[in-house]
């Protein structure tokens, strides 16, 4: 299965990685003309460079400056979301995480002033007109798009270049990956001194989870039980969240989930019902986990009769998660977010963001939800993101 494992990373002709660091917007270069920046000043020499015939579309102009450079007006105050630097309005650097506005900087992560009043990683507290920390929550992500969580280096700080499954138990986010073949937790707590998005191995079980599963793919939790499927063994396991070891759930008679699906790519649960998707059959399934009935454990049953999820050409489904009674799915052919109908197996695109989820992630792999927050990882950028789904 190692050939297939490599194809997980190289299935699509991905462009050069584009890192959209939405949580760390750098100030615009002072002497570089941008579409939203009309006048530039060199802070060292004071030299002025007129970019357009007008200035301060993002702030309040100072007409006295017009006498120095024809048609050039400097800013004396800025609109929400901008701060005043050297008479030019520049995009503020901000992030909002759970609580009360604060001007304190997080020296352990990205040095960005943090507001903790918005309560969701997709939303931000914009700066006020004089650069003070604002209290109005906004989002920069389009519906179907995402923002990066934390500033940890690529590959989650553990050289995991092929992340795959994501799942959550309570507030704890778990991940597996093709490179290292172990179970991780992903840090999403901005207050604990560890950079958000960092992976920490669970237990010390040798690679392969103790069952020679070297191509783990999908994770999901029902209550406190963590389930996993992979491409080497094509059966269902539970994972011990202390040791990282796996225990077989599927009956011995069940191989490839009884439906010839040897590349499962997503697990999700609504209540006690476990759903699965895979990229061989391109369909939605339920998986039996009731050991008290007469049906083999680990057996899959197709939901509806849709082909490639109703003919939309999504032949590379990647990642599955549930929020309430709604199933969300990532697509590796279209690189957009979908909802999945649990009766027909058909998908509907969420939003109209360009392919890549707004962050250049062209190889999505894992989805998971904690409360109303939807997370995604992918094998192009190897970062953790939050996705806007409504």
Secondary structure, 3 states (H helix, E strand, C coil): CHHHHHHHHHCCCCCCCCCCCCCCCCCCCCCCCECCECEEECCCCCCEEECCCCCCCCEEEEHHHHHCCCCCCEEEEECCCEEEECCEEEECCCEECCCCEEEEECCCCCCCEEECCCCCCCEEECCCCCCCCCCCEEECCCCCCEEECCCCCHHHHCCCCCEEEEEEECCEEEEEECCCCCEEEECCCCCCCCCCCCEEECCCCCCCCCCCCCCEEEEEEECCEEEEEECCCCCEEEECCCCCCEEECCCCCCCHHHCCCCCEEEEEEECCEEEEEECCCCEEEEECCCCCCCCCCCCEEECCCCCHHHHCCCCCEEEEEEECCEEEEEECCCCCEEEECCCCCCEEECCCCCCCCCCCCCCEEEEEEECCEEEEEECCCCCEEEECCC
